[in-house]
Amino acid sequence: MSERAAPFYCPYCGDEDLRPNETGHGAWECASCNRAFQLKFLGLLTRGVQRNHVEGDGI
Ligand SMILES: [Zn+2]
């Protein structure tokens, strides 16, 4: 599973001028507010999908 989740907007200033940070691993930096942040996949929510044992899309 890929960890490449690309943000569209800076979570701090809302600007779209984001670029990958050199540290990688979901790290991004905002050229507008000069902040660096990191996206991290924490896992699936325990309440998850309504059904048990859903494999595939489940939508
Ligand atoms: Zn920003």
N, CA, C, O and the ligand as a Tripos MOL2 file, in Angstrom:
@<TRIPOS>MOLECULE
protein
  237   235    60     0     0
PROTEIN
NO_CHARGES

@<TRIPOS>ATOM
      1 N           0.8470   -1.2000    0.0000 N.3       1 MET1
      2 CA          0.0000    0.0000    0.0000 C.3       1 MET1
      3 C           0.8770    1.2440    0.0000 C.2       1 MET1
      4 O           1.8210    1.3510    0.7830 O.2       1 MET1
      5 N           0.5700    2.1410   -0.8490 N.am      2 SER2
      6 CA          1.3970    3.3280   -0.9740 C.3       2 SER2
      7 C           1.0720    4.3380    0.1220 C.2       2 SER2
      8 O          -0.0720    4.4670    0.5600 O.2       2 SER2
      9 N           2.0980    5.0390    0.5430 N.am      3 GLU3
     10 CA          1.8690    6.0910    1.5230 C.3       3 GLU3
     11 C           1.8230    7.4570    0.8570 C.2       3 GLU3
     12 O           1.8390    8.4930    1.5200 O.2       3 GLU3
     13 N           1.7660    7.4350   -0.4430 N.am      4 ARG4
     14 CA          1.7610    8.7070   -1.1390 C.3       4 ARG4
     15 C           0.3720    9.3380   -1.1370 C.2       4 ARG4
     16 O          -0.4240    9.1560   -2.0570 O.2       4 ARG4
     17 N           0.1250   10.0600   -0.1050 N.am      5 ALA5
     18 CA         -1.1030   10.8270   -0.0490 C.3       5 ALA5
     19 C          -0.7280   12.2900   -0.2380 C.2       5 ALA5
     20 O          -0.0940   12.8970    0.6260 O.2       5 ALA5
     21 N          -1.1160   12.8340   -1.3460 N.am      6 ALA6
     22 CA         -0.7100   14.1930   -1.6500 C.3       6 ALA6
     23 C          -1.7800   15.1860   -1.2020 C.2       6 ALA6
     24 O          -2.9320   15.1060   -1.6280 O.2       6 ALA6
     25 N          -1.3950   16.0980   -0.3590 N.am      7 PRO7
     26 CA         -2.3530   17.1270    0.0540 C.3       7 PRO7
     27 C          -2.5480   18.1500   -1.0630 C.2       7 PRO7
     28 O          -1.6180   18.4470   -1.8130 O.2       7 PRO7
     29 N          -3.7230   18.6660   -1.1630 N.am      8 PHE8
     30 CA         -3.9990   19.6810   -2.1760 C.3       8 PHE8
     31 C          -3.8290   21.0810   -1.6270 C.2       8 PHE8
     32 O          -3.5080   22.0170   -2.3590 O.2       8 PHE8
     33 N          -4.0470   21.2100   -0.3350 N.am      9 TYR9
     34 CA         -3.9510   22.5190    0.2800 C.3       9 TYR9
     35 C          -3.1230   22.4270    1.5480 C.2       9 TYR9
     36 O          -3.1230   21.4090    2.2400 O.2       9 TYR9
     37 N          -2.4280   23.4950    1.8340 N.am     10 CYS10
     38 CA         -1.6930   23.5660    3.0870 C.3      10 CYS10
     39 C          -2.6870   23.5730    4.2460 C.2      10 CYS10
     40 O          -3.6280   24.3660    4.2400 O.2      10 CYS10
     41 N          -2.4970   22.7080    5.2350 N.am     11 PRO11
     42 CA         -3.4350   22.6890    6.3700 C.3      11 PRO11
     43 C          -3.3060   23.9030    7.2700 C.2      11 PRO11
     44 O          -4.1380   24.1010    8.1550 O.2      11 PRO11
     45 N          -2.2880   24.7150    7.0670 N.am     12 TYR12
     46 CA         -2.0790   25.8640    7.9370 C.3      12 TYR12
     47 C          -2.5240   27.1670    7.3050 C.2      12 TYR12
     48 O          -3.1530   27.9990    7.9590 O.2      12 TYR12
     49 N          -2.2040   27.3440    6.0490 N.am     13 CYS13
     50 CA         -2.5710   28.6000    5.4140 C.3      13 CYS13
     51 C          -3.5230   28.3980    4.2460 C.2      13 CYS13
     52 O          -4.0820   29.3650    3.7280 O.2      13 CYS13
     53 N          -3.7140   27.1480    3.8250 N.am     14 GLY14
     54 CA         -4.6730   26.8800    2.7680 C.3      14 GLY14
     55 C          -4.1390   27.1200    1.3700 C.2      14 GLY14
     56 O          -4.8860   27.0340    0.3960 O.2      14 GLY14
     57 N          -2.8820   27.4120    1.2650 N.am     15 ASP15
     58 CA         -2.3190   27.6590   -0.0440 C.3      15 ASP15
     59 C          -2.1020   26.3490   -0.7980 C.2      15 ASP15
     60 O          -2.0160   25.2750   -0.2040 O.2      15 ASP15
     61 N          -2.0160   26.4670   -2.1030 N.am     16 GLU16
     62 CA         -1.8480   25.2650   -2.9210 C.3      16 GLU16
     63 C          -0.4020   25.0410   -3.3560 C.2      16 GLU16
     64 O          -0.1050   24.0780   -4.0620 O.2      16 GLU16
     65 N           0.4670   25.9030   -2.9460 N.am     17 ASP17
     66 CA          1.8520   25.8110   -3.4010 C.3      17 ASP17
     67 C           2.6440   24.8650   -2.5090 C.2      17 ASP17
     68 O           3.5060   25.2820   -1.7350 O.2      17 ASP17
     69 N           2.3320   23.5930   -2.6380 N.am     18 LEU18
     70 CA          3.0000   22.5840   -1.8270 C.3      18 LEU18
     71 C           4.0210   21.8400   -2.6550 C.2      18 LEU18
     72 O           3.8310   21.6170   -3.8510 O.2      18 LEU18
     73 N           5.0910   21.4640   -2.0170 N.am     19 ARG19
     74 CA          6.0890   20.6490   -2.6890 C.3      19 ARG19
     75 C           6.6310   19.6240   -1.7090 C.2      19 ARG19
     76 O           6.6560   19.8680   -0.5030 O.2      19 ARG19
     77 N           7.0630   18.4850   -2.2180 N.am     20 PRO20
     78 CA          7.5610   17.4410   -1.3210 C.3      20 PRO20
     79 C           8.7990   17.8990   -0.5650 C.2      20 PRO20
     80 O           9.6820   18.5500   -1.1240 O.2      20 PRO20
     81 N           8.8470   17.5560    0.6840 N.am     21 ASN21
     82 CA         10.0150   17.8780    1.4970 C.3      21 ASN21
     83 C          11.0970   16.8400    1.2660 C.2      21 ASN21
     84 O          10.8090   15.7060    0.8830 O.2      21 ASN21
     85 N          12.3190   17.2220    1.4960 N.am     22 GLU22
     86 CA         13.4250   16.3140    1.2280 C.3      22 GLU22
     87 C          13.4300   15.1000    2.1430 C.2      22 GLU22
     88 O          13.9850   14.0580    1.7940 O.2      22 GLU22
     89 N          12.8280   15.2260    3.2830 N.am     23 THR23
     90 CA         12.8200   14.1060    4.2160 C.3      23 THR23
     91 C          11.9330   12.9690    3.7350 C.2      23 THR23
     92 O          12.0350   11.8440    4.2240 O.2      23 THR23
     93 N          11.0740   13.2590    2.7880 N.am     24 GLY24
     94 CA         10.2330   12.2130    2.2180 C.3      24 GLY24
     95 C           9.2080   11.7020    3.2040 C.2      24 GLY24
     96 O           8.8860   12.3760    4.1820 O.2      24 GLY24
     97 N           8.6980   10.5190    2.9500 N.am     25 HIS25
     98 CA          7.7250    9.8710    3.8270 C.3      25 HIS25
     99 C           6.5420   10.7750    4.1430 C.2      25 HIS25
    100 O           6.1820   10.9680    5.3050 O.2      25 HIS25
    101 N           5.9670   11.3040    3.1310 N.am     26 GLY26
    102 CA          4.7640   12.1070    3.3310 C.3      26 GLY26
    103 C           5.0500   13.4870    3.8630 C.2      26 GLY26
    104 O           4.1470   14.1580    4.3640 O.2      26 GLY26
    105 N           6.2930   13.9270    3.7650 N.am     27 ALA27
    106 CA          6.6380   15.2540    4.2400 C.3      27 ALA27
    107 C           6.4620   16.2620    3.1130 C.2      27 ALA27
    108 O           6.8900   16.0350    1.9810 O.2      27 ALA27
    109 N           5.8370   17.3580    3.4390 N.am     28 TRP28
    110 CA          5.5820   18.3960    2.4590 C.3      28 TRP28
    111 C           5.9610   19.7320    3.0470 C.2      28 TRP28
    112 O           6.0010   19.9100    4.2650 O.2      28 TRP28
    113 N           6.2350   20.6520    2.1770 N.am     29 GLU29
    114 CA          6.4830   21.9920    2.6460 C.3      29 GLU29
    115 C           5.6650   22.9780    1.8400 C.2      29 GLU29
    116 O           5.4420   22.8130    0.6410 O.2      29 GLU29
    117 N           5.2360   23.9850    2.5280 N.am     30 CYS30
    118 CA          4.3970   24.9990    1.9070 C.3      30 CYS30
    119 C           5.2650   26.2030    1.5700 C.2      30 CYS30
    120 O           5.9260   26.7800    2.4330 O.2      30 CYS30
    121 N           5.2460   26.5600    0.3100 N.am     31 ALA31
    122 CA          6.0670   27.6870   -0.1130 C.3      31 ALA31
    123 C           5.4440   29.0140    0.2840 C.2      31 ALA31
    124 O           6.1040   30.0520    0.2490 O.2      31 ALA31
    125 N           4.1930   28.9810    0.6580 N.am     32 SER32
    126 CA          3.5060   30.2130    0.9950 C.3      32 SER32
    127 C           3.7670   30.6360    2.4440 C.2      32 SER32
    128 O           4.1390   31.7800    2.7070 O.2      32 SER32
    129 N           3.5700   29.7100    3.3700 N.am     33 CYS33
    130 CA          3.7530   30.0550    4.7800 C.3      33 CYS33
    131 C           5.0520   29.4810    5.3360 C.2      33 CYS33
    132 O           5.3720   29.6700    6.5100 O.2      33 CYS33
    133 N           5.7880   28.7870    4.4940 N.am     34 ASN34
    134 CA          7.1110   28.2990    4.8690 C.3      34 ASN34
    135 C           7.0640   27.2540    5.9830 C.2      34 ASN34
    136 O           8.0060   27.1240    6.7650 O.2      34 ASN34
    137 N           5.9810   26.5270    6.0450 N.am     35 ARG35
    138 CA          5.8770   25.4700    7.0490 C.3      35 ARG35
    139 C           6.1670   24.1270    6.3950 C.2      35 ARG35
    140 O           5.8740   23.9180    5.2180 O.2      35 ARG35
    141 N           6.7370   23.2350    7.1640 N.am     36 ALA36
    142 CA          6.8940   21.8590    6.7310 C.3      36 ALA36
    143 C           6.0210   20.9850    7.6150 C.2      36 ALA36
    144 O           5.9420   21.1870    8.8270 O.2      36 ALA36
    145 N           5.3770   20.0250    7.0020 N.am     37 PHE37
    146 CA          4.5100   19.1450    7.7810 C.3      37 PHE37
    147 C           4.5740   17.7600    7.1820 C.2      37 PHE37
    148 O           5.1330   17.5460    6.1070 O.2      37 PHE37
    149 N           4.0000   16.8460    7.8920 N.am     38 GLN38
    150 CA          4.0810   15.4640    7.4630 C.3      38 GLN38
    151 C           2.7200   14.8010    7.5500 C.2      38 GLN38
    152 O           1.9970   14.9360    8.5370 O.2      38 GLN38
    153 N           2.4000   14.0950    6.5070 N.am     39 LEU39
    154 CA          1.1740   13.3110    6.5040 C.3      39 LEU39
    155 C           1.5040   11.8860    6.9090 C.2      39 LEU39
    156 O           2.4770   11.2970    6.4390 O.2      39 LEU39
    157 N           0.7000   11.3620    7.7610 N.am     40 LYS40
    158 CA          0.9560   10.0080    8.2120 C.3      40 LYS40
    159 C          -0.3420    9.2220    8.2530 C.2      40 LYS40
    160 O          -1.3500    9.6680    8.8010 O.2      40 LYS40
    161 N          -0.2880    8.0660    7.6700 N.am     41 PHE41
    162 CA         -1.4430    7.1800    7.7060 C.3      41 PHE41
    163 C          -1.4670    6.4620    9.0370 C.2      41 PHE41
    164 O          -0.5520    5.7050    9.3620 O.2      41 PHE41
    165 N          -2.5070    6.7000    9.8020 N.am     42 LEU42
    166 CA         -2.5520    6.1400   11.1490 C.3      42 LEU42
    167 C          -3.1580    4.7560   11.1840 C.2      42 LEU42
    168 O          -2.9140    3.9930   12.1180 O.2      42 LEU42
    169 N          -3.9320    4.4290   10.1940 N.am     43 GLY43
    170 CA         -4.6000    3.1360   10.1980 C.3      43 GLY43
    171 C          -6.0740    3.3120    9.9290 C.2      43 GLY43
    172 O          -6.5780    4.4320    9.8410 O.2      43 GLY43
    173 N          -6.7330    2.2340    9.8040 N.am     44 LEU44
    174 CA         -8.1600    2.2830    9.5360 C.3      44 LEU44
    175 C          -8.9140    2.5140   10.8370 C.2      44 LEU44
    176 O          -8.4880    2.0870   11.9110 O.2      44 LEU44
    177 N         -10.0210    3.1850   10.7150 N.am     45 LEU45
    178 CA        -10.8560    3.3940   11.8860 C.3      45 LEU45
    179 C         -11.4870    2.0880   12.3150 C.2      45 LEU45
    180 O         -11.8720    1.2550   11.4950 O.2      45 LEU45
    181 N         -11.5810    1.9370   13.6080 N.am     46 THR46
    182 CA        -12.1110    0.6750   14.1030 C.3      46 THR46
    183 C         -13.5710    0.4990   13.7250 C.2      46 THR46
    184 O         -14.0290   -0.6240   13.5170 O.2      46 THR46
    185 N         -14.3010    1.5940   13.6370 N.am     47 ARG47
    186 CA        -15.6980    1.4500   13.2440 C.3      47 ARG47
    187 C         -15.7960    1.0900   11.7650 C.2      47 ARG47
    188 O         -16.7370    0.4300   11.3240 O.2      47 ARG47
    189 N         -14.7850    1.5500   11.0070 N.am     48 GLY48
    190 CA        -14.5990    1.1330    9.6320 C.3      48 GLY48
    191 C         -15.8440    1.0970    8.7990 C.2      48 GLY48
    192 O         -16.7320    1.9420    8.9170 O.2      48 GLY48
    193 N         -15.8850    0.1210    7.9720 N.am     49 VAL49
    194 CA        -17.0190   -0.0610    7.0850 C.3      49 VAL49
    195 C         -18.1410   -0.7200    7.8860 C.2      49 VAL49
    196 O         -17.9080   -1.3840    8.8950 O.2      49 VAL49
    197 N         -19.3220   -0.5190    7.4160 N.am     50 GLN50
    198 CA        -20.4660   -1.0120    8.1880 C.3      50 GLN50
    199 C         -20.5080   -2.5270    8.2670 C.2      50 GLN50
    200 O         -20.9530   -3.0890    9.2680 O.2      50 GLN50
    201 N         -20.0520   -3.1820    7.2260 N.am     51 ARG51
    202 CA        -20.1180   -4.6280    7.2280 C.3      51 ARG51
    203 C         -18.8070   -5.2530    7.7290 C.2      51 ARG51
    204 O         -17.7620   -4.6010    7.7070 O.2      51 ARG51
    205 N         -18.8590   -6.4510    8.1580 N.am     52 ASN52
    206 CA        -17.6490   -7.1810    8.5200 C.3      52 ASN52
    207 C         -17.0500   -7.8040    7.2690 C.2      52 ASN52
    208 O         -17.7560   -8.1030    6.3060 O.2      52 ASN52
    209 N         -15.7720   -7.9890    7.2980 N.am     53 HIS53
    210 CA        -15.1000   -8.7260    6.2370 C.3      53 HIS53
    211 C         -15.3870   -8.1790    4.8470 C.2      53 HIS53
    212 O         -15.7520   -8.9230    3.9370 O.2      53 HIS53
    213 N         -15.2230   -6.9150    4.6980 N.am     54 VAL54
    214 CA        -15.4040   -6.3260    3.3800 C.3      54 VAL54
    215 C         -14.0410   -6.2250    2.7220 C.2      54 VAL54
    216 O         -13.1470   -5.5350    3.2130 O.2      54 VAL54
    217 N         -13.8990   -6.9020    1.6330 N.am     55 GLU55
    218 CA        -12.6500   -6.7930    0.9000 C.3      55 GLU55
    219 C         -12.9490   -6.1660   -0.4530 C.2      55 GLU55
    220 O         -13.9970   -6.4070   -1.0530 O.2      55 GLU55
    221 N         -12.0200   -5.3700   -0.9120 N.am     56 GLY56
    222 CA        -12.2690   -4.6420   -2.1510 C.3      56 GLY56
    223 C         -12.7220   -3.2330   -1.8350 C.2      56 GLY56
    224 O         -12.3360   -2.6670   -0.8130 O.2      56 GLY56
    225 N         -13.5110   -2.6830   -2.6770 N.am     57 ASP57
    226 CA        -13.9030   -1.2940   -2.5240 C.3      57 ASP57
    227 C         -14.8300   -1.0920   -1.3240 C.2      57 ASP57
    228 O         -14.6240   -0.1800   -0.5240 O.2      57 ASP57
    229 N         -15.8070   -1.9090   -1.2080 N.am     58 GLY58
    230 CA        -16.7100   -1.8100   -0.0900 C.3      58 GLY58
    231 C         -17.5620   -0.5660   -0.0810 C.2      58 GLY58
    232 O         -18.0690   -0.1610    0.9650 O.2      58 GLY58
    233 N         -17.7210    0.0260   -1.2100 N.am     59 ILE59
    234 CA        -18.5510    1.2270   -1.2560 C.3      59 ILE59
    235 C         -19.8590    0.8910   -1.9700 C.2      59 ILE59
    236 O         -20.7180    1.7590   -2.1260 O.2      59 ILE59
    237 ZN          1.0130   27.0910    4.1310 Zn       60 ZN60
@<TRIPOS>BOND
     1     1     2 1
     2     2     3 1
     3     3     4 2
     4     3     5 am
     5     5     6 1
     6     6     7 1
     7     7     8 2
     8     7     9 am
     9     9    10 1
    10    10    11 1
    11    11    12 2
    12    11    13 am
    13    13    14 1
    14    14    15 1
    15    15    16 2
    16    15    17 am
    17    17    18 1
    18    18    19 1
    19    19    20 2
    20    19    21 am
    21    21    22 1
    22    22    23 1
    23    23    24 2
    24    23    25 am
    25    25    26 1
    26    26    27 1
    27    27    28 2
    28    27    29 am
    29    29    30 1
    30    30    31 1
    31    31    32 2
    32    31    33 am
    33    33    34 1
    34    34    35 1
    35    35    36 2
    36    35    37 am
    37    37    38 1
    38    38    39 1
    39    39    40 2
    40    39    41 am
    41    41    42 1
    42    42    43 1
    43    43    44 2
    44    43    45 am
    45    45    46 1
    46    46    47 1
    47    47    48 2
    48    47    49 am
    49    49    50 1
    50    50    51 1
    51    51    52 2
    52    51    53 am
    53    53    54 1
    54    54    55 1
    55    55    56 2
    56    55    57 am
    57    57    58 1
    58    58    59 1
    59    59    60 2
    60    59    61 am
    61    61    62 1
    62    62    63 1
    63    63    64 2
    64    63    65 am
    65    65    66 1
    66    66    67 1
    67    67    68 2
    68    67    69 am
    69    69    70 1
    70    70    71 1
    71    71    72 2
    72    71    73 am
    73    73    74 1
    74    74    75 1
    75    75    76 2
    76    75    77 am
    77    77    78 1
    78    78    79 1
    79    79    80 2
    80    79    81 am
    81    81    82 1
    82    82    83 1
    83    83    84 2
    84    83    85 am
    85    85    86 1
    86    86    87 1
    87    87    88 2
    88    87    89 am
    89    89    90 1
    90    90    91 1
    91    91    92 2
    92    91    93 am
    93    93    94 1
    94    94    95 1
    95    95    96 2
    96    95    97 am
    97    97    98 1
    98    98    99 1
    99    99   100 2
   100    99   101 am
   101   101   102 1
   102   102   103 1
   103   103   104 2
   104   103   105 am
   105   105   106 1
   106   106   107 1
   107   107   108 2
   108   107   109 am
   109   109   110 1
   110   110   111 1
   111   111   112 2
   112   111   113 am
   113   113   114 1
   114   114   115 1
   115   115   116 2
   116   115   117 am
   117   117   118 1
   118   118   119 1
   119   119   120 2
   120   119   121 am
   121   121   122 1
   122   122   123 1
   123   123   124 2
   124   123   125 am
   125   125   126 1
   126   126   127 1
   127   127   128 2
   128   127   129 am
   129   129   130 1
   130   130   131 1
   131   131   132 2
   132   131   133 am
   133   133   134 1
   134   134   135 1
   135   135   136 2
   136   135   137 am
   137   137   138 1
   138   138   139 1
   139   139   140 2
   140   139   141 am
   141   141   142 1
   142   142   143 1
   143   143   144 2
   144   143   145 am
   145   145   146 1
   146   146   147 1
   147   147   148 2
   148   147   149 am
   149   149   150 1
   150   150   151 1
   151   151   152 2
   152   151   153 am
   153   153   154 1
   154   154   155 1
   155   155   156 2
   156   155   157 am
   157   157   158 1
   158   158   159 1
   159   159   160 2
   160   159   161 am
   161   161   162 1
   162   162   163 1
   163   163   164 2
   164   163   165 am
   165   165   166 1
   166   166   167 1
   167   167   168 2
   168   167   169 am
   169   169   170 1
   170   170   171 1
   171   171   172 2
   172   171   173 am
   173   173   174 1
   174   174   175 1
   175   175   176 2
   176   175   177 am
   177   177   178 1
   178   178   179 1
   179   179   180 2
   180   179   181 am
   181   181   182 1
   182   182   183 1
   183   183   184 2
   184   183   185 am
   185   185   186 1
   186   186   187 1
   187   187   188 2
   188   187   189 am
   189   189   190 1
   190   190   191 1
   191   191   192 2
   192   191   193 am
   193   193   194 1
   194   194   195 1
   195   195   196 2
   196   195   197 am
   197   197   198 1
   198   198   199 1
   199   199   200 2
   200   199   201 am
   201   201   202 1
   202   202   203 1
   203   203   204 2
   204   203   205 am
   205   205   206 1
   206   206   207 1
   207   207   208 2
   208   207   209 am
   209   209   210 1
   210   210   211 1
   211   211   212 2
   212   211   213 am
   213   213   214 1
   214   214   215 1
   215   215   216 2
   216   215   217 am
   217   217   218 1
   218   218   219 1
   219   219   220 2
   220   219   221 am
   221   221   222 1
   222   222   223 1
   223   223   224 2
   224   223   225 am
   225   225   226 1
   226   226   227 1
   227   227   228 2
   228   227   229 am
   229   229   230 1
   230   230   231 1
   231   231   232 2
   232   231   233 am
   233   233   234 1
   234   234   235 1
   235   235   236 2
@<TRIPOS>SUBSTRUCTURE
     1 MET1         2 RESIDUE 1 A MET
     2 SER2         6 RESIDUE 1 A SER
     3 GLU3        10 RESIDUE 1 A GLU
     4 ARG4        14 RESIDUE 1 A ARG
     5 ALA5        18 RESIDUE 1 A ALA
     6 ALA6        22 RESIDUE 1 A ALA
     7 PRO7        26 RESIDUE 1 A PRO
     8 PHE8        30 RESIDUE 1 A PHE
     9 TYR9        34 RESIDUE 1 A TYR
    10 CYS10       38 RESIDUE 1 A CYS
    11 PRO11       42 RESIDUE 1 A PRO
    12 TYR12       46 RESIDUE 1 A TYR
    13 CYS13       50 RESIDUE 1 A CYS
    14 GLY14       54 RESIDUE 1 A GLY
    15 ASP15       58 RESIDUE 1 A ASP
    16 GLU16       62 RESIDUE 1 A GLU
    17 ASP17       66 RESIDUE 1 A ASP
    18 LEU18       70 RESIDUE 1 A LEU
    19 ARG19       74 RESIDUE 1 A ARG
    20 PRO20       78 RESIDUE 1 A PRO
    21 ASN21       82 RESIDUE 1 A ASN
    22 GLU22       86 RESIDUE 1 A GLU
    23 THR23       90 RESIDUE 1 A THR
    24 GLY24       94 RESIDUE 1 A GLY
    25 HIS25       98 RESIDUE 1 A HIS
    26 GLY26      102 RESIDUE 1 A GLY
    27 ALA27      106 RESIDUE 1 A ALA
    28 TRP28      110 RESIDUE 1 A TRP
    29 GLU29      114 RESIDUE 1 A GLU
    30 CYS30      118 RESIDUE 1 A CYS
    31 ALA31      122 RESIDUE 1 A ALA
    32 SER32      126 RESIDUE 1 A SER
    33 CYS33      130 RESIDUE 1 A CYS
    34 ASN34      134 RESIDUE 1 A ASN
    35 ARG35      138 RESIDUE 1 A ARG
    36 ALA36      142 RESIDUE 1 A ALA
    37 PHE37      146 RESIDUE 1 A PHE
    38 GLN38      150 RESIDUE 1 A GLN
    39 LEU39      154 RESIDUE 1 A LEU
    40 LYS40      158 RESIDUE 1 A LYS
    41 PHE41      162 RESIDUE 1 A PHE
    42 LEU42      166 RESIDUE 1 A LEU
    43 GLY43      170 RESIDUE 1 A GLY
    44 LEU44      174 RESIDUE 1 A LEU
    45 LEU45      178 RESIDUE 1 A LEU
    46 THR46      182 RESIDUE 1 A THR
    47 ARG47      186 RESIDUE 1 A ARG
    48 GLY48      190 RESIDUE 1 A GLY
    49 VAL49      194 RESIDUE 1 A VAL
    50 GLN50      198 RESIDUE 1 A GLN
    51 ARG51      202 RESIDUE 1 A ARG
    52 ASN52      206 RESIDUE 1 A ASN
    53 HIS53      210 RESIDUE 1 A HIS
    54 VAL54      214 RESIDUE 1 A VAL
    55 GLU55      218 RESIDUE 1 A GLU
    56 GLY56      222 RESIDUE 1 A GLY
    57 ASP57      226 RESIDUE 1 A ASP
    58 GLY58      230 RESIDUE 1 A GLY
    59 ILE59      234 RESIDUE 1 A ILE
    60 ZN60       237 GROUP 0 **** ****
